[in-house]
Amino acid sequence: MNRMLQSCQFSLHRCGITSIRVVTIRETLISRTLTICGGIIKYIMKRFLVTFVLSDNGKFHHDDQVGLDMIAEDMDELALNLHNDVDLPDGLVSDRIMKTVEENIPGLPFDTYTPIQIGEFNEEGKAMLVWEDAEYRFDNESTH
C-alpha cells in the first residue's frame, strides 16, 4: 500500500499538487479506492493463481501441490509479497498455505513451499500461465 501511495503522490506532484490528505482507503479483492479530498482514485488489482510445490527435508512432494489466489498490482508486487510472506487481508502467505494443506491433504509433512507456476486470471476467469520455474519443471519431467 505504501508504494501505491508514493506513486500517487509522485503523480500528483507532477501535476503541481504538493500535498494530499487521504480521507479513506477501501480495499476489495480486486481494487483499492482512495478518497483524496473529495476526489476518488481507483487502482485495479490483478488476480493471480500461484502454485506451490511442497517439500519435507529436501524431498519434493511432486503430487501434492497447493494453489493460492493472490491479489497484487503486478508481478513485482506479487514477488515481493511472496518473498516477504506479507500479511495480506486474508492472512500471511505461509498461514494460507498451511491452512490449505490441512484442509485438503491432512497430515502431509512439509517444511518448505516453493512457487513453481504463476497464472494471471483473464476476463473470463481463467488463469493464464505467465511464469513457470523452468528449472523445477526440467528437473522433474519424466521424459529426460
trRosetta pair geometry for C-beta under 8 A, 3 or more apart (Angstrom, degrees):
i j d omega theta_ij theta_ji phi_ij phi_ji
1 4 5.6 -55 -155 34 38 114
1 5 6.5 35 151 -17 69 104
1 25 7.4 52 -155 -171 131 155
1 32 7.4 -180 -117 -141 89 158
2 5 5.7 -55 -149 38 35 109
2 6 6.2 37 152 -22 67 105
3 6 5.6 -52 -147 36 32 114
3 7 6.4 29 156 -16 65 104
3 77 7.3 -160 66 -100 147 107
4 7 6.0 -55 -149 37 30 106
4 8 6.3 32 151 -20 63 107
4 32 6.7 28 161 82 167 153
4 43 6.1 -50 -151 -59 131 169
4 73 6.9 174 -84 -65 106 144
5 8 5.4 -53 -146 37 34 114
5 9 6.2 35 154 -20 67 104
5 22 7.2 -51 -124 -59 119 145
5 34 7.8 138 -99 -99 80 151
6 9 5.7 -52 -147 36 31 110
6 10 6.4 34 152 -22 64 104
7 10 5.5 -49 -147 34 35 115
7 11 6.4 36 153 -19 65 103
8 11 5.8 -55 -151 36 31 110
8 12 6.4 27 153 -16 65 108
8 20 7.4 -68 128 40 108 166
8 34 6.9 7 -124 44 167 164
8 36 7.8 -176 162 -56 135 153
8 41 6.3 124 -131 110 125 164
9 12 5.7 -57 -146 39 32 110
9 13 6.3 37 153 -24 66 103
9 20 6.4 -137 -104 19 79 123
10 13 5.7 -52 -150 31 30 113
10 14 6.7 32 152 -20 62 103
11 14 5.8 -53 -156 31 33 113
11 15 6.8 24 149 -12 64 106
12 15 5.6 -60 -153 40 38 108
12 17 4.1 -61 172 72 97 117
12 20 5.8 47 99 -48 175 125
13 16 7.8 87 -176 -43 32 9
13 17 6.7 -94 -79 71 31 63
13 18 6.5 60 -116 -110 77 47
17 20 6.6 53 143 -64 123 90
20 36 5.1 -21 -171 -161 117 124
20 37 6.7 -122 -153 -10 73 114
21 36 6.8 140 71 -155 48 70
21 37 5.7 92 53 -60 91 92
22 25 6.3 12 168 -51 126 95
22 34 5.8 -65 -135 -161 102 107
22 35 7.4 103 -166 70 61 55
22 36 5.8 -41 -104 -98 54 80
23 35 4.5 -59 65 100 109 100
23 36 6.7 177 6 -101 88 24
23 37 7.0 158 -31 -52 114 31
23 38 7.9 77 -10 -41 150 38
24 33 7.8 6 105 105 97 90
24 34 7.5 169 86 -153 55 42
24 35 4.5 28 45 33 91 116
25 32 6.8 -12 -169 -173 91 99
25 33 7.4 158 -156 81 44 53
25 34 5.7 -11 -105 -104 74 71
25 35 7.9 -141 -68 20 35 73
26 32 7.4 160 83 -158 50 50
26 33 4.7 -8 59 57 98 103
26 35 7.8 48 -3 -17 101 100
27 31 7.8 -168 -148 97 47 47
27 32 5.1 -10 -108 -110 79 80
27 33 7.8 -164 -76 24 37 67
27 89 6.5 -169 114 -64 131 143
28 31 5.4 18 52 51 103 76
28 32 7.8 -164 29 -77 62 40
29 45 7.6 -135 137 68 45 131
29 47 7.4 26 150 -92 100 115
29 71 5.9 -169 -178 -66 62 149
30 44 6.7 -1 153 -160 88 69
30 45 5.0 -152 -162 60 45 94
30 46 8.0 50 -145 -92 87 8
30 47 6.1 -45 -101 -49 102 106
30 71 6.4 -137 -95 -130 49 127
31 42 5.7 -4 -176 -174 123 99
31 43 6.4 156 -159 80 68 53
31 44 5.4 -32 -103 -109 92 49
31 45 5.9 -157 -81 6 32 89
32 42 7.3 161 83 -156 46 52
32 43 4.6 -3 56 54 94 108
32 45 6.7 80 -13 -43 88 111
33 40 6.0 -12 -171 -167 102 104
33 41 7.4 158 -157 81 53 46
33 42 4.9 -16 -105 -105 80 80
33 43 7.6 -161 -75 23 36 68
34 40 7.1 155 81 -155 50 52
34 41 4.8 -8 59 58 101 95
34 42 7.8 -166 24 -78 65 35
34 43 7.7 45 -7 -10 99 101
35 38 7.4 20 179 -92 91 7
35 39 7.4 159 -159 81 53 37
35 40 5.4 -25 -103 -98 67 76
36 39 5.3 -27 70 67 82 89
36 40 7.6 153 22 -95 72 24
36 41 6.2 16 6 0 119 109
43 73 6.8 -40 168 -109 123 104
45 71 4.8 42 141 180 139 102
45 72 6.5 154 -165 81 101 11
45 73 6.0 -75 -123 -84 71 46
46 71 7.2 159 79 -153 41 58
46 72 6.1 -28 61 72 89 64
46 73 6.8 64 13 174 93 15
46 74 6.6 77 16 -91 134 38
46 120 5.9 -26 173 -147 122 109
46 121 7.6 165 180 45 74 81
47 69 6.3 -12 -172 -168 100 100
47 70 7.6 152 -157 80 53 38
47 71 5.7 -27 -101 -99 64 74
47 120 7.3 120 81 -160 52 60
47 121 4.4 -14 86 30 105 127
48 69 7.2 148 80 -157 46 50
48 70 5.0 -24 66 66 97 87
48 71 7.4 171 19 -88 79 24
48 72 6.4 -9 2 26 124 103
48 78 5.7 34 15 -118 160 148
48 118 5.6 -15 -173 -169 122 96
48 119 6.5 149 -162 79 66 47
48 120 5.5 -37 -103 -99 76 60
48 121 7.1 -145 -88 -6 24 83
48 127 7.7 81 -163 -134 43 107
48 130 7.9 -81 -127 37 105 129
49 67 5.6 1 -178 -173 98 113
49 68 7.4 161 -153 79 53 35
49 69 5.9 -30 -97 -96 67 60
49 70 7.8 151 -98 20 19 76
49 117 8.0 -7 107 113 88 96
49 118 7.2 154 79 -158 52 46
49 119 4.3 -6 54 58 102 104
49 120 7.9 -154 18 -71 74 17
49 121 6.8 96 -22 -54 96 89
49 127 4.1 -32 18 -115 133 151
50 67 6.9 158 80 -152 42 59
50 68 5.2 -17 59 60 94 87
50 70 5.5 14 -3 6 117 126
50 78 7.4 176 -68 -179 126 119
50 82 6.9 -174 -147 -90 161 128
50 115 5.3 -52 -173 -125 106 116
50 117 7.4 163 -155 89 42 56
50 118 5.3 -9 -105 -107 71 79
51 65 5.5 20 -178 162 100 125
51 66 7.2 157 -154 82 54 40
51 67 4.8 -24 -97 -95 73 84
51 115 7.0 104 74 -153 47 66
51 116 5.7 -58 100 61 94 85
51 117 4.2 12 44 55 117 99
51 118 7.5 -149 20 -71 74 36
51 119 7.7 51 -16 -4 102 98
52 65 6.4 166 80 -164 46 76
52 66 4.8 -16 58 62 101 91
52 67 7.5 179 16 -81 71 33
52 68 7.3 24 -8 1 112 103
52 97 6.2 -22 52 -123 160 126
52 113 4.4 18 171 179 136 106
52 114 6.2 142 -155 67 80 31
52 115 5.5 -52 -94 -89 73 48
52 116 6.8 123 -132 5 24 85
53 60 5.6 -2 154 -154 124 109
53 61 6.9 176 -178 65 77 67
53 62 6.8 -7 -146 -111 122 44
53 65 5.4 -41 -95 -108 59 92
53 113 7.2 164 78 -153 37 60
53 114 5.6 -21 57 61 85 89
53 116 5.0 49 -15 -25 105 134
53 136 6.8 177 11 -170 148 144
54 60 7.5 126 85 -156 43 58
54 61 4.6 -9 78 42 93 119
54 64 5.7 -43 41 104 120 102
54 65 7.2 -175 -1 -108 83 39
54 66 6.5 66 -43 -6 108 109
54 101 6.9 91 -84 -101 154 134
54 108 6.9 67 108 139 157 127
54 110 4.0 -51 180 -123 115 151
54 112 7.1 142 -161 84 52 56
54 113 5.4 -26 -101 -100 66 79
55 58 6.4 -12 161 -155 126 8
55 59 6.0 165 -160 78 87 35
55 60 4.7 -46 -95 -95 100 48
55 61 6.4 -167 -91 1 39 76
55 110 6.3 99 64 -147 24 92
55 111 7.1 -54 97 55 69 71
55 112 4.7 -18 61 68 96 105
55 113 7.6 173 18 -84 72 33
55 114 7.1 18 -1 1 114 109
56 59 5.8 -26 67 59 69 90
56 61 6.9 52 -1 -39 96 106
56 109 4.7 71 -116 114 151 91
56 110 4.9 -103 -65 -109 90 43
56 111 5.5 99 -126 5 58 87
56 112 7.6 -176 -77 26 31 81
57 111 6.7 74 -44 23 50 131
60 140 7.1 -67 83 -97 159 138
61 64 4.0 -28 141 49 122 108
61 65 7.8 -178 102 -60 89 51
61 108 6.7 58 -124 -173 167 124
61 110 6.5 -75 -1 -89 134 114
62 65 7.8 -15 180 -49 34 97
62 140 6.0 177 -115 -167 128 136
64 101 7.9 64 165 -128 117 97
64 105 5.4 85 -148 -123 122 165
64 108 5.8 -175 178 -144 163 155
65 116 7.3 -78 -134 39 128 129
66 97 5.6 107 110 -144 156 83
66 100 5.1 113 -154 107 120 133
66 101 6.1 -59 -81 -66 138 83
66 104 7.7 149 -111 59 89 136
66 113 6.9 -38 44 -139 126 130
68 93 7.3 143 97 -148 169 80
68 96 5.6 81 -124 128 137 128
68 97 6.8 -72 -49 -78 134 73
68 100 6.8 -123 -80 -39 91 157
70 78 6.2 112 112 -134 129 100
70 81 6.8 163 -178 104 134 144
70 82 7.9 4 -146 -65 175 92
70 88 7.4 -153 -142 -60 87 172
70 93 7.7 9 -101 -109 130 102
71 88 7.5 141 50 -164 90 137
72 75 7.5 107 100 -86 134 16
72 77 4.1 176 -174 97 110 106
72 78 3.9 -160 30 -65 164 78
72 81 6.0 -137 -90 0 124 141
73 76 7.9 -30 80 62 97 87
73 77 4.6 81 40 6 90 152
74 77 5.5 98 51 13 64 98
74 78 7.1 -119 106 -4 35 94
75 78 5.4 -55 -145 39 35 116
75 79 6.2 39 155 -23 68 103
75 118 7.3 109 -126 123 98 155
75 130 7.0 -135 -86 128 125 133
75 131 7.1 119 -139 -33 130 137
76 79 5.8 -53 -150 33 29 111
76 80 6.6 27 152 -16 63 105
77 80 5.6 -54 -149 38 35 112
77 81 6.2 37 152 -21 67 105
78 81 5.6 -54 -148 36 31 113
78 82 6.4 28 154 -17 65 106
78 118 7.1 110 133 -146 148 144
79 82 5.8 -56 -148 38 30 109
79 83 6.1 27 157 -17 66 111
80 83 5.8 -57 -140 41 29 109
80 84 5.8 2 169 4 66 117
80 86 7.3 49 124 -39 78 131
81 84 6.5 -68 -133 51 20 93
81 86 4.3 -73 -141 24 71 130
81 88 6.8 39 -157 -62 126 115
81 93 6.7 130 148 -53 86 130
82 85 7.7 15 -178 -70 28 45
82 93 6.1 140 -120 -132 51 170
82 115 6.0 -18 -161 -28 152 139
85 92 5.6 20 167 -169 91 103
85 93 5.1 -125 -136 43 60 104
85 94 5.2 1 -142 -17 122 107
86 92 7.3 -179 96 -130 27 62
86 93 6.7 60 45 -21 61 106
87 91 6.9 -59 -149 -169 69 29
87 92 5.2 -34 -98 -77 67 73
88 91 6.6 -7 61 58 77 30
88 92 7.5 140 18 -96 73 21
88 93 7.2 71 1 -57 113 72
90 96 6.6 59 119 -90 100 126
91 95 4.6 -101 162 84 121 125
91 96 5.2 147 85 -56 114 89
91 99 7.6 50 94 -2 162 142
92 95 4.2 89 61 6 94 105
92 96 6.8 -160 89 -8 49 83
93 96 5.8 -57 -151 35 30 111
93 97 6.5 30 153 -19 65 104
94 97 5.7 -52 -149 34 33 111
94 98 6.4 32 154 -17 66 105
94 113 7.6 166 -119 35 71 128
95 98 5.7 -53 -146 38 33 110
95 99 6.2 33 155 -19 66 108
96 99 5.7 -54 -145 38 30 112
96 100 6.2 32 155 -21 64 107
97 100 5.8 -56 -147 37 30 111
97 101 6.3 28 155 -17 65 106
97 113 5.2 -85 -176 -26 159 173
98 101 5.8 -56 -148 37 30 110
98 102 6.3 30 155 -19 65 108
99 102 5.7 -55 -146 37 30 111
99 103 6.3 24 157 -15 64 110
100 103 5.9 -60 -146 40 28 108
100 104 6.0 -10 168 12 66 117
101 104 6.5 -76 -133 53 22 87
101 105 5.2 -50 -160 57 67 99
101 106 8.0 131 143 -86 64 32
101 108 5.8 -109 -175 60 110 117
101 110 6.8 -115 -138 28 162 130
102 105 7.9 -39 -62 63 10 57
102 106 5.9 42 -163 -105 49 72
103 106 7.6 38 -96 -62 2 85
105 108 4.3 6 133 -14 111 136
110 113 6.7 60 147 -63 134 82
114 133 7.5 23 141 -48 108 168
114 136 7.4 172 113 -84 128 146
115 118 6.6 23 175 -57 126 94
115 133 7.0 144 110 -39 65 121
116 132 6.9 13 156 -157 65 65
116 133 4.5 -83 -140 26 60 120
116 136 5.0 -96 -129 87 109 156
116 137 7.4 134 -178 -53 108 80
117 129 6.4 -57 -165 -129 108 98
117 131 6.9 159 -156 92 42 64
117 132 5.1 -1 -108 -109 79 76
117 133 7.2 -98 -57 8 51 80
118 129 7.6 107 81 -152 46 56
118 130 5.6 -54 102 65 93 91
118 131 4.2 18 43 52 108 104
118 132 7.8 -146 26 -66 64 45
119 127 3.1 67 126 166 137 105
119 128 5.8 148 -161 62 90 25
119 129 5.3 -47 -98 -85 85 42
119 130 6.4 130 -129 6 30 83
120 127 6.8 139 61 -150 17 66
120 128 5.7 -31 62 59 74 85
120 130 4.8 40 -7 -23 105 138
121 125 5.9 -14 -167 -145 114 35
121 126 6.8 146 -144 71 67 25
121 127 5.3 -41 -82 -88 66 62
121 128 7.6 134 -114 9 16 76
122 125 7.3 -59 70 7 63 17
122 126 5.5 -11 38 59 102 79
122 127 8.0 174 -1 -99 75 16
122 128 5.5 55 -36 -16 109 120
129 132 6.2 5 -173 -47 120 107
132 137 6.0 26 154 -35 116 139
133 136 4.0 40 108 16 118 115
133 137 6.4 154 90 -16 65 86
134 137 5.5 -56 -145 40 34 113
134 138 6.0 32 158 -19 69 108
135 138 6.0 -55 -142 39 27 107
135 139 6.1 23 160 -15 63 112
136 139 6.0 -61 -143 42 26 108
136 140 6.1 -8 167 8 63 120
137 140 6.5 -85 -146 51 20 91
137 141 6.3 36 160 -47 65 100
138 141 6.1 -38 -141 4 28 113
138 144 7.2 9 -173 14 73 153
141 144 5.7 65 84 6 105 99
